[in-house]
Amino acid sequence: MTQRGRATRPTGPSGRPRRSDGPRGADRGGAPRGDLAARRTRLREVIEPVVTAAGYDLEDLSVSRAGRRHVVRVIVDADGGINLDAVADVSRAVSAALDAAEEAGGDIVAGEYQLEVSSPGVDRPLTLPRHWRRNVGRLVKVTVRGEAGDRQLTGRVTAADDERVELESDAGPVTHAYAELGPGRVQVEFSRLDDEDLGDDTDIDDDEDLEDEER
């Protein structure tokens, strides 16, 4: 599920977004090369409190270049999942917070940027206890680390807490501490697709944004 939006810098007399040319050695959006990590840190400082206040977890935040603009991707989740309406609400709240932060302290992302807020898809690795807890009932493949070497384990998550996860494998039930496991990967079961939402990538494009793109 993805809510797409777009925020731009103030417009000039022509109505087109202003560009920040920046010094020599800057990228086309005005951001110095290698500065994306710093921008991501500043973005997290603004975005994470908004997501948390809405009752969700900020699972990932990335900044990348797409032509003349940056793309800010935000992934949020919660126990029980997050629906499309909630994603849209979070997107609006994050966009407003970014606008307020830029008005108060200058550009966070140089030039134009596009904000994308989505929920995790099934391809997202399970790396934290909450990820395992939210996937109870799903079939997962994971690397188990041991003194004799690593081995692959496929099993259904039957329980998970802050310290360990229980899986039902072909060999029977097993329990592992998270320290013994690599990132888990949810296995898509086509027989279950009719019953479960395994990650909807449907985009919501605001009509005004589409008109801006066309102009």
C-alpha positions as CSV (number, residue, x, y, z in Angstrom):
1,M,0.0,0.0,0.0
2,T,1.5,3.3,-1.0
3,Q,0.4,6.8,-0.6
4,R,2.2,9.0,-3.0
5,G,2.6,12.7,-2.5
6,R,4.9,15.5,-3.6
7,A,6.3,18.5,-1.9
8,T,8.3,21.3,-3.6
9,R,10.2,24.3,-2.7
10,P,8.5,27.7,-3.1
11,T,7.7,28.6,-6.7
12,G,9.2,31.5,-8.6
13,P,7.3,34.0,-10.9
14,S,6.8,31.3,-13.6
15,G,5.0,29.0,-11.1
16,R,7.7,26.4,-11.5
17,P,9.6,25.1,-8.5
18,R,12.8,26.9,-7.9
19,R,16.1,25.0,-8.2
20,S,19.0,25.3,-5.9
21,D,22.1,25.2,-8.1
22,G,24.5,24.8,-5.2
23,P,28.3,25.0,-5.4
24,R,30.4,23.0,-7.7
25,G,30.4,19.4,-6.7
26,A,26.8,19.4,-5.7
27,D,24.2,17.1,-7.3
28,R,21.5,18.5,-9.6
29,G,19.2,19.1,-6.6
30,G,21.8,21.2,-4.8
31,A,22.7,18.6,-2.3
32,P,26.5,17.9,-1.9
33,R,27.5,14.4,-3.0
34,G,27.6,12.0,-0.1
35,D,25.1,14.1,1.9
36,L,22.2,11.7,1.6
37,A,23.1,10.0,4.9
38,A,22.9,13.3,6.7
39,R,19.6,14.2,5.1
40,R,18.3,10.8,6.0
41,T,19.2,11.4,9.7
42,R,17.5,14.8,9.7
43,L,14.4,13.3,8.0
44,R,14.2,10.6,10.6
45,E,14.3,13.2,13.4
46,V,11.3,14.8,11.8
47,I,9.4,11.8,10.6
48,E,9.8,9.2,13.4
49,P,8.0,11.2,16.1
50,V,5.0,11.7,13.7
51,V,4.8,8.0,12.9
52,T,5.1,7.1,16.6
53,A,2.5,9.6,17.7
54,A,0.1,8.0,15.1
55,G,0.6,4.6,16.8
56,Y,2.8,3.0,14.2
57,D,6.5,1.9,13.9
58,L,8.9,3.5,11.4
59,E,10.3,0.3,9.8
60,D,12.5,2.0,7.2
61,L,13.4,5.4,5.8
62,S,15.4,5.9,2.6
63,V,16.3,8.8,0.3
64,S,17.3,8.3,-3.3
65,R,17.6,10.3,-6.5
66,A,15.1,10.0,-9.3
67,G,16.1,12.4,-12.1
68,R,15.9,16.0,-10.9
69,R,14.2,15.1,-7.6
70,H,14.7,13.1,-4.5
71,V,12.4,10.3,-3.5
72,V,11.7,9.9,0.3
73,R,10.4,6.4,1.0
74,V,8.8,5.7,4.4
75,I,7.7,2.3,5.5
76,V,5.4,2.0,8.5
77,D,3.7,-0.9,10.3
78,A,1.8,-1.9,13.4
79,D,0.5,-4.9,15.2
80,G,-2.5,-6.1,13.1
81,G,-1.1,-4.4,10.0
82,I,-1.9,-1.0,8.6
83,N,-4.6,-0.4,6.0
84,L,-4.6,2.0,3.1
85,D,-6.6,4.7,4.8
86,A,-4.1,4.7,7.7
87,V,-1.2,5.0,5.2
88,A,-2.9,8.0,3.7
89,D,-3.4,9.6,7.1
90,V,0.3,9.0,8.0
91,S,1.4,10.4,4.6
92,R,-0.5,13.6,5.2
93,A,0.9,14.0,8.7
94,V,4.4,13.4,7.6
95,S,4.1,15.8,4.7
96,A,2.8,18.5,7.0
97,A,5.6,17.9,9.5
98,L,8.2,18.1,6.7
99,D,6.7,21.4,5.4
100,A,6.8,22.8,9.0
101,A,10.4,21.7,9.5
102,E,11.5,23.3,6.3
103,E,9.7,26.6,7.1
104,A,11.4,26.6,10.5
105,G,14.9,25.5,9.6
106,G,15.4,25.5,5.8
107,D,15.6,22.7,3.3
108,I,15.7,19.2,4.6
109,V,15.7,17.8,1.1
110,A,17.2,20.1,-1.5
111,G,14.9,21.0,-4.4
112,E,11.8,19.0,-5.3
113,Y,11.0,15.7,-3.6
114,Q,8.4,13.0,-3.7
115,L,7.1,11.4,-0.5
116,E,6.1,7.8,-0.6
117,V,4.6,6.1,2.4
118,S,3.8,2.4,2.4
119,S,3.4,-0.7,4.5
120,P,5.9,-3.5,4.4
121,G,5.6,-6.2,1.7
122,V,6.3,-9.9,2.2
123,D,9.8,-9.4,0.8
124,R,10.8,-7.3,3.9
125,P,13.2,-9.3,6.1
126,L,12.2,-10.2,9.6
127,T,14.9,-8.8,11.8
128,L,13.2,-7.6,15.0
129,P,11.0,-9.4,17.5
130,R,8.0,-7.4,16.4
131,H,8.5,-8.5,12.8
132,W,8.3,-12.2,13.9
133,R,5.3,-11.5,16.2
134,R,3.4,-9.9,13.4
135,N,4.0,-12.9,11.2
136,V,2.6,-15.6,13.5
137,G,0.9,-18.1,11.3
138,R,3.1,-17.5,8.2
139,L,5.6,-19.9,6.7
140,V,9.1,-18.5,7.0
141,K,12.6,-19.5,5.8
142,V,15.5,-18.5,8.0
143,T,19.2,-19.2,8.5
144,V,20.0,-20.9,11.8
145,R,23.5,-20.2,13.0
146,G,25.4,-23.0,14.9
147,E,28.8,-24.3,15.9
148,A,28.6,-26.8,13.2
149,G,27.8,-24.2,10.6
150,D,24.7,-22.4,9.3
151,R,21.6,-24.3,8.1
152,Q,18.4,-23.3,6.4
153,L,15.1,-23.8,8.3
154,T,11.6,-23.5,6.9
155,G,8.8,-23.5,9.3
156,R,5.5,-21.9,10.3
157,V,5.7,-19.2,13.1
158,T,3.6,-20.4,16.0
159,A,4.7,-17.9,18.7
160,A,7.1,-15.1,19.2
161,D,8.1,-12.9,22.1
162,D,10.9,-10.4,22.8
163,E,13.5,-13.2,23.2
164,R,12.7,-16.1,21.0
165,V,10.5,-17.5,18.2
166,E,8.7,-20.9,17.9
167,L,8.3,-22.6,14.6
168,E,6.6,-25.7,13.4
169,S,8.9,-27.4,10.9
170,D,8.7,-30.7,9.1
171,A,10.8,-32.2,11.9
172,G,8.5,-30.9,14.5
173,P,8.3,-27.8,16.8
174,V,11.6,-25.9,17.4
175,T,12.4,-22.8,19.4
176,H,15.3,-20.4,18.7
177,A,16.6,-17.2,20.3
178,Y,16.8,-14.4,17.8
179,A,20.6,-14.2,18.3
180,E,20.7,-17.7,16.6
181,L,18.8,-16.6,13.5
182,G,19.6,-14.5,10.5
183,P,16.9,-12.4,8.8
184,G,13.7,-14.4,8.2
185,R,11.9,-14.4,4.9
186,V,8.2,-14.9,4.6
187,Q,7.3,-17.6,2.0
188,V,4.4,-16.8,-0.3
189,E,1.8,-19.5,-0.1
190,F,-0.5,-19.2,-3.2
191,S,-3.2,-21.2,-1.5
192,R,-3.4,-18.5,1.2
193,L,-3.5,-15.5,-1.2
194,D,-7.3,-15.4,-1.2
195,D,-7.4,-15.2,2.6
196,E,-4.6,-12.8,3.4
197,D,-3.3,-9.5,2.3
198,L,0.4,-10.2,1.6
199,G,1.4,-6.6,0.7
200,D,-0.6,-4.4,-1.6
201,D,1.5,-2.2,-3.8
202,T,-1.4,-0.2,-5.2
203,D,-0.6,3.4,-5.5
204,I,-2.8,6.4,-4.7
205,D,-1.9,9.3,-6.9
206,D,-3.4,12.6,-5.9
207,D,-5.1,14.3,-8.8
208,E,-3.4,17.6,-8.1
209,D,0.0,15.9,-8.1
210,L,-0.7,14.3,-11.4
211,E,-1.7,17.7,-12.8
212,D,1.6,19.2,-11.5
213,E,3.5,16.4,-13.1
214,E,1.9,17.0,-16.4
215,R,2.7,20.7,-16.2
